[in-house]
Amino acid sequence: MGSAAARTEGEAEPDTHLVPPEVRAASGAALRDAPGLTALETLRLLESGPRGLTEAQAEERLLRYGENTLPERWPAGRPWRFVRSLRDPFTTVLLCLALVSAAVASWGTACVIAVLVVVSAVLRSSGEYRAERSTAALRELIATTATVRRRGPAGGTAREIPVDQLVPGDVIRLGPGDLVPADLRLLRASGLTVRQAALTGESAPVAKQPVDAGTGSYAGTGSYAGTGSYAGTGSYAGDGDPANDGGPAGPSLFERPELCFQGSSVASGSATAVVLATGAETLFGGAYGKSRGSGAVPGGPGTHRVSGARKLPRRPRESAFDRSVNGISWTLIRFMLLTPPLVLMANAALRGRGLETLPFAVAVAVGLTPEMLPVIVTTALARGAALLARGGEVIVKRLPALHDLGAIDVLCTDKTGTLTQDRPVLACSLAPDGRPAPGPLHWAAVNSLWTLQLAELPTPDALDEAILEAAEDDFDELLAYEGIAALPFDPVRRTSCAVIRTDAASAGGPGPRLGVHTLVVKGAPEDVLERCARVRTGGEDTDLDDAARARLARFVDGRTVDGLRLLAVAVAERPARLGPYTPADERGLTLVGFVGLRDALAPTAAAACAGLARRGVAVKVLTGDHPGTVTHVCRELGLDTGPGAVLTADRIDGLTDGELARLASRTTAFARCTPEHKARIVGALRAGDGTARRTARTTGTARTACTAADDRTGTGAPPRTVGFLGDGVNDLPALHACDVGIAPRDAVHVTREAADVVLASKDLNAIDGAIVAGRRSSANIATYLRITLSSNLGNVIAMLGAGLLLPFLPMLPAQVLVQNLCFDAVQLAFAFDRPGPAALRRPAVLRPADLLRYITGFGLLNAAADLATFGVLMLAVHGSGHPGGQDAFHAGWFTENLLTQALVMYLLRAGRHSAEGRAPGPIRGAVCALAVIGLLLPPSPLGPLLGMSALPPLYYGLLAAVLVLYGAGLAWAKRRYDRRVSHP
């Protein structure tokens, strides 16, 4: 195929010798990234033309480039999910203990451990598989068909084809509501505005039009490139998420008005465009990290980074869940690896026993092990995730992410669509002198009404709708005018014009306005001011001189800093005529004032922010908007807006990681952020005082940095747990940098795939509910660990002491196994517990150091109860001459172990004070079952089979006294612990 095959008759050969050879030889993606080509040069280099490709060309390119589909990530199968669920240190240790038990012929212990591990892995893998299926049901495909022009013998014809059949060089048509099916270069456009929120995060439509890039003129973009319609006029110059702000070097890809990208949609207008890139070569597809190239995009004198085209950073190796479980697991692993050798050596040294005590040593290690931990963790998290999914509000794709949600103490979010709605509301109507006045709103509403009525726009502009909604009470007065003509908003001149006359003029009645048409113009302040010759203040018109223009410009800039979106309104009278009106008539206007608009706050945002604050979660806003806009939104939501509450991206660029970590912890909002800024801020928050300390040591400011960090969390405090809510491709770097990524259901496909949690809507209340569910599950897991480990540690200390003091083993391996089976069965109730409100007020973080102190204190208390029981047994069994001997001793300690475990479960359950005198359903049932087994099993027919015999009545009386004292000690220690936790 030669380029001549695509030329139309009469077309001149372009000066393609000026085009770099790498661009001439590259794919359409390189043509998209090069800003110095005209539309004709682009068509020639694509070997296409205004009438499109031939069918033969299209078929050949389909084979060369492949279908226009996103590179899908194949979901892991159930076998791989099962294997992956076994990859944690604690499960590995359990499997090793099972192998050791099998090696010493302790088959019962080995089988029980293996069953527990398998059950846990099955629960976890099946839960994640169900979450994957639920997420797949939410996936929204991009456009399914496109209108393409293909050349044939009879000339170019337009027809609908599946989107996946598009190829570079195809010429397609776009209309209102269409989804952009590929990366495109505009050839022709009429009033085209495009929503790029999926790529940049800014919901305001972006004005697009073909430009002659070869001339270096981006007509109509100015400083408001990428703001669209009226959405960027006045204060929102260049705002939105400037995903690839090129700075002074030149416009970035998203700011170039002649380019449209896959994943965006047409808000209004129509266009004809040529396809530049499809499939993985698009910016949208490149977000999967599979696009060719390094992500450096030629963009004029400088080089710009495009978030969709570069490889994204990997998710951090350790989440909050990983840090908690791994820290606890390795602490237990050290105990378990140390215990069997100590038991063997102690028995060999003091009692002369050899390898015959190995099964007992293994049983002691297993007794220290909370073997139900994988099952409890998986069941608690899976139950919480299932309840959230059942409500239809939240889908947890990765079960540990539910724990991470509960541990969140910082939630980063964008502004648009989360804290604010995707629509503006009127904030003020101001006269040229800055005083409130109804006139500007009146004339702006006249312009909006008759522009919408006469221009026949495909979709109404959001700002026009906001103005008409604010002027709803004066609607009858607006209808008193007769609309004559309308010039809709144009992205080049950035104004709209409505021509009207009054009823008196249309009826031919008397009056000074007979035969007069009134032009009402509104638009970007600087563009309207250019067309004004006079200004109306206090009902009088005066000439608009240079001093007045400078004063008005300063006024506009001042209100811009406050976050207002200003539109200027002007009028002019013209003699009535029958001919059409043109933009040339927008001259000699009289400025009547300004209308200011703001983004409407989400109805639930303020209450949700207050609720998150009560739960110890700091909300931080990361946005590309103007600092004044962010300050106003934070003030309206009740977030901190004091000095230093807003940090801009230009200041972030000058900070080291340690400085940013310290500053970010006390900053509420971050403005003018690019995707890279968002990721860096999230990383700094996540690293917390660890980054500050490392940087402080290297910069010589260790004392100051560590003091600031210690004031917040104490020396050695773990990093913060950071969640990020995002919905666009520009949010991907931050989603990969945080602990738990959150995306709404209507987020772009690639963002939903990267997120750990999917919301039914962008509502912070849904996140609050998910955080509560995560804390509830984490509280149950923490309760299980505290109770089980403290009891196990006490039992192990007692077993070691008894094994050294007694001439026989204090408990047979079979009895240890049955005891552990009873413990394991009832402890499953923790996964279904409902902790009290106190457990939901602060982030749920399992700190190994705190857990170790807890289990040590309560474990020693438990060991004291066991040792007291030994004394009771010696008095009641041996002292009274009871014939049971060793069997009675085993039975007595077995009964005491189960009763003390039941007492611990009842009194130490998190979130309820023991004085309440009650426990929730699952715990109550588990406690009763454990007590019944402990009392009835030894005297039952199964007792002799397990090496136990009936106990004398005296023992039960003495045991009751021991249990009362033990319960009193537990209650005292629990109250002291609760006070320390509540007032550290």
Secondary structure by P-SEA (a helix, b strand, c coil): cccccccccccccccccccccccccccaaaaaacccccaaaaaaaaccccccccaaaaaaaaaacccccccccccccaaaaaaaaaccaaaaaaaaaaaaaaaacaaaaaaaaaaaaaaaaaaaaaaaaaaaaaaaaaccccccccbbbbbccccbbbbbccccccccccccccccccccccbbbbccccbbbbbcccccccccbbbbbbccccccccccccccccccccccccccccccccccccccccccccccccccccccccccccbbbbbccccccccccccccccccccccccccbbbbbcccccccccccccaaaaaaaaaaaaaaaaaaacaaaaaaaaaacccccccaaaaaaaaaaaacccaaaaaaaaaaaaaaaaaaaaccccccccaaaaaaaaccbbbbbccccccccbbbbcccccccccccaaaaaaaaaaaaaaaaccccccccaaaaaaaaaacccccccccccccccccccccccbbbbbbcccccccccccccccbbbbbbbccaaaaaaaccbbbcccbbbbbcaaaaaaaaaaaaaaaaaccbbbbbbbbbccccccccccccccbbbbccbbbbccccccaaaaaaaaaaaacbbbbbbccccaaaaaaaaaaacccccccccccaaaaaaccaaaaaaaaaaccccccccaaaaaaaaaaaaacaaaaaaaaaaacaaaaaaaaaaaccccccccbbbbbbbccccaaaaaaaccbbbbcccccaaaaaaccbbbccccaaaaaaaaaaaaaaaaaaaaaaaaaaaaaaaaaaaaaaaaaacccccccaaaaaaaaaaaaaaaccccccccccccccccccccaaaaaaaaaaaaaaaaaaaaaaaaaaaaaccccccccaaaaaaaaaaaaaaaaaaaaaaccccccccccccccaaaaaaaaaaaaaaaccccccccccccbbbbcaaaaaaaaaaaaaaaaaaaaaaaaaaaaaacc
